[in-house]
Amino acid sequence: MKIGKVFVRLALLLFAGVIVFTVYRQQIMMNNIEENIALQQEELVKVMEENEKLTNLVDSTLTEDYTIRSARSRLGLLRPGEIPVIDSSGD
């Protein structure tokens, strides 16, 4: 009878130890997951800001004003009646 009680107590102690160990590991995993979520949220904010900048850039290139300025500067195009000015200083 005494051996049975010792065995039951030992089994309960072992069971409690397994539960404590499992809860501890789960807590560590949850902390790691929360840190990962925080890092991913920071990354998301950065990517969204970059996306906003690129969206604004694309939107600005689709305007008629940008097209005209780009054609004038890159291609040297003029509007009808405009006189070209040539820089003879060589700069």
Backbone as JSON, one array per atom type, in Angstrom:
{
  "sequence": "MKIGKVFVRLALLLFAGVIVFTVYRQQIMMNNIEENIALQQEELVKVMEENEKLTNLVDSTLTEDYTIRSARSRLGLLRPGEIPVIDSSGD",
  "N": [[0.82, -1.19, 0.0], [1.93, 1.24, 0.78], [3.88, 1.54, -1.15], [2.31, 1.88, -3.37], [1.12, 4.39, -2.87], [3.38, 6.02, -2.95], [4.14, 5.61, -5.55], [1.91, 6.71, -6.91], [2.08, 9.38, -6.06], [4.56, 10.03, -7.16], [3.98, 9.7, -9.87], [2.03, 11.71, -10.19], [3.61, 13.94, -9.6], [5.45, 13.8, -11.69], [3.69, 14.11, -13.84], [2.75, 16.71, -13.3], [5.17, 18.06, -13.64], [5.6, 17.66, -16.38], [3.44, 19.1, -17.41], [4.06, 21.72, -16.51], [6.48, 22.12, -17.89], [5.54, 21.99, -20.54], [3.79, 24.2, -20.63], [5.66, 26.22, -20.19], [7.29, 26.0, -22.5], [5.36, 26.62, -24.44], [4.86, 29.27, -23.77], [7.32, 30.47, -24.37], [7.34, 30.02, -27.13], [5.11, 31.55, -27.86], [6.02, 34.11, -27.19], [8.12, 34.37, -29.04], [6.64, 34.28, -31.42], [5.09, 36.61, -31.12], [7.11, 38.55, -31.2], [7.97, 38.15, -33.81], [5.65, 38.87, -35.19], [5.55, 41.61, -34.56], [7.89, 42.51, -35.86], [7.19, 41.91, -38.5], [5.01, 43.61, -38.82], [6.26, 46.11, -38.67], [7.81, 45.94, -40.97], [5.75, 45.8, -42.83], [4.65, 48.37, -42.6], [6.77, 49.91, -43.61], [6.89, 48.93, -46.24], [4.37, 49.65, -47.15], [4.59, 52.44, -47.06], [6.58, 52.84, -49.0], [5.21, 51.83, -51.18], [3.17, 53.73, -51.38], [4.68, 56.0, -52.09], [5.65, 55.16, -54.59], [3.24, 54.81, -55.95], [2.31, 57.45, -56.02], [4.32, 58.52, -57.64], [3.91, 57.13, -60.05], [1.32, 58.02, -60.61], [1.86, 60.73, -61.01], [3.35, 60.64, -63.33], [1.5, 60.03, -65.21], [0.11, 62.25, -65.88], [-0.85, 64.93, -68.09], [0.69, 67.23, -68.01], [3.18, 66.3, -67.05], [3.91, 64.66, -69.19], [4.24, 66.53, -71.24], [6.31, 68.15, -70.18], [8.32, 66.22, -70.0], [8.66, 65.48, -72.7], [9.59, 67.89, -73.7], [12.02, 68.27, -72.27], [13.53, 65.86, -72.56], [13.34, 65.13, -75.26], [13.56, 67.46, -76.62], [11.41, 68.77, -77.78], [9.17, 71.22, -79.15], [6.47, 73.54, -78.73], [4.02, 74.53, -81.16], [5.0, 77.52, -82.77], [6.89, 78.28, -80.87], [10.2, 79.4, -80.18], [13.34, 77.92, -80.5], [15.94, 77.92, -78.04], [19.36, 77.99, -78.0], [22.08, 77.0, -76.13], [25.1, 78.43, -76.24], [27.34, 78.44, -74.73], [28.58, 76.11, -74.05], [28.34, 74.65, -71.76]],
  "CA": [[0.0, 0.0, 0.0], [2.81, 2.39, 0.85], [4.54, 1.66, -2.45], [1.29, 2.41, -4.28], [0.99, 5.83, -2.62], [4.61, 6.66, -3.44], [4.06, 5.56, -7.01], [0.89, 7.69, -7.33], [2.65, 10.72, -5.85], [5.62, 10.2, -8.15], [3.31, 9.87, -11.16], [1.43, 13.05, -10.18], [4.7, 14.91, -9.68], [5.96, 13.73, -13.06], [2.65, 14.71, -14.68], [2.8, 18.16, -13.06], [6.39, 18.55, -14.28], [5.36, 17.69, -17.83], [2.53, 20.22, -17.68], [4.83, 22.96, -16.33], [7.42, 22.21, -19.01], [4.76, 22.28, -21.74], [3.33, 25.59, -20.53], [6.86, 27.06, -20.35], [7.66, 25.99, -23.93], [4.34, 27.36, -25.17], [5.06, 30.7, -23.5], [8.48, 30.88, -25.16], [6.92, 30.05, -28.53], [4.22, 32.69, -28.03], [6.86, 35.31, -27.19], [8.8, 34.41, -30.34], [5.64, 34.62, -32.43], [4.74, 38.02, -30.95], [8.23, 39.34, -31.72], [7.92, 38.02, -35.26], [4.52, 39.69, -35.65], [5.96, 43.02, -34.46], [8.83, 42.78, -36.95], [6.46, 41.88, -39.76], [4.19, 44.82, -38.89], [7.18, 47.2, -39.01], [8.14, 45.75, -42.39], [4.55, 46.15, -43.59], [4.54, 49.83, -42.62], [7.79, 50.41, -44.55], [6.5, 48.56, -47.61], [3.21, 50.47, -47.52], [5.08, 53.79, -47.34], [7.26, 52.77, -50.3], [4.15, 51.65, -52.17], [2.51, 55.03, -51.53], [5.59, 56.86, -52.87], [5.66, 54.7, -55.98], [1.93, 55.1, -56.53], [2.3, 58.88, -56.33], [5.21, 58.73, -58.78], [3.22, 56.64, -61.24], [0.21, 58.94, -60.89], [2.37, 61.99, -61.55], [3.83, 60.43, -64.71], [0.36, 59.84, -66.1], [-0.54, 63.53, -66.16], [-0.47, 65.57, -69.36], [1.77, 68.17, -67.72], [4.43, 65.54, -66.99], [4.23, 64.21, -70.55], [4.73, 67.69, -71.99], [7.64, 68.51, -69.65], [9.26, 65.16, -70.36], [8.94, 65.6, -74.14], [10.41, 69.08, -73.92], [13.38, 68.14, -71.74], [14.24, 64.7, -73.09], [13.35, 65.06, -76.73], [13.76, 68.79, -77.19], [10.24, 69.15, -78.58], [8.64, 72.57, -78.93], [5.08, 73.77, -79.13], [3.96, 75.35, -82.38], [5.23, 78.94, -82.57], [7.97, 78.54, -79.94], [11.51, 79.54, -80.8], [14.32, 77.21, -79.69], [17.07, 78.67, -77.52], [20.51, 77.12, -77.96], [23.12, 77.49, -75.22], [26.38, 78.37, -76.97], [28.46, 78.54, -73.79], [29.24, 74.81, -74.0], [28.16, 74.01, -70.44]],
  "C": [[0.86, 1.25, 0.0], [3.5, 2.63, -0.49], [3.57, 2.24, -3.47], [1.12, 3.91, -4.12], [2.2, 6.58, -3.15], [4.58, 6.71, -4.96], [3.06, 6.59, -7.55], [1.43, 9.1, -7.19], [3.73, 11.02, -6.88], [5.02, 10.44, -9.54], [2.68, 11.26, -11.26], [2.5, 14.13, -10.3], [5.28, 14.96, -11.09], [4.97, 14.38, -14.02], [2.64, 16.23, -14.53], [4.03, 18.77, -13.71], [6.24, 18.66, -15.79], [4.46, 18.86, -18.2], [3.27, 21.55, -17.57], [5.79, 23.16, -17.49], [6.7, 22.58, -20.3], [4.29, 23.73, -21.75], [4.51, 26.54, -20.75], [7.26, 27.14, -21.83], [6.65, 26.76, -24.76], [4.51, 28.86, -24.97], [6.24, 31.24, -24.3], [8.09, 30.99, -26.63], [6.01, 31.25, -28.79], [5.01, 34.0, -28.05], [7.59, 35.46, -28.52], [7.84, 34.81, -31.45], [5.26, 36.09, -32.33], [5.85, 38.93, -31.45], [8.23, 39.31, -33.25], [6.79, 38.87, -35.85], [4.9, 41.16, -35.62], [6.92, 43.38, -35.58], [8.12, 42.82, -38.3], [5.58, 43.12, -39.92], [5.05, 46.04, -39.23], [7.53, 47.14, -40.5], [6.96, 46.15, -43.26], [4.4, 47.66, -43.69], [5.54, 50.42, -43.62], [7.39, 50.12, -45.99], [5.3, 49.4, -48.06], [3.63, 51.9, -47.82], [5.76, 53.84, -48.7], [6.23, 52.62, -51.42], [3.43, 52.97, -52.43], [3.36, 55.98, -52.36], [5.57, 56.47, -54.34], [4.33, 54.95, -56.67], [1.83, 56.57, -56.9], [3.17, 59.19, -57.53], [4.54, 58.29, -60.07], [2.08, 57.58, -61.61], [0.71, 60.24, -61.5], [2.87, 61.82, -62.98], [2.69, 60.25, -65.69], [-0.34, 61.15, -66.44], [-0.03, 64.1, -67.48], [0.68, 66.54, -69.14], [3.12, 67.46, -67.68], [4.86, 65.11, -68.4], [4.82, 65.35, -71.37], [6.12, 68.08, -71.5], [8.69, 67.48, -70.03], [9.63, 65.25, -71.84], [9.82, 66.81, -74.42], [11.85, 68.86, -73.45], [14.15, 66.98, -72.38], [14.38, 64.71, -74.61], [13.57, 66.41, -77.4], [12.6, 69.26, -78.05], [9.75, 70.54, -78.18], [7.17, 72.6, -79.31], [5.09, 74.62, -80.4], [4.11, 76.84, -82.04], [6.33, 79.26, -81.58], [9.3, 78.58, -80.68], [12.53, 78.82, -79.92], [15.45, 78.13, -79.25], [18.23, 77.68, -77.38], [21.58, 77.76, -77.09], [24.46, 77.32, -75.92], [27.58, 78.44, -76.03], [29.2, 77.21, -73.65], [29.09, 74.11, -72.67], [27.11, 72.96, -70.51]]
}
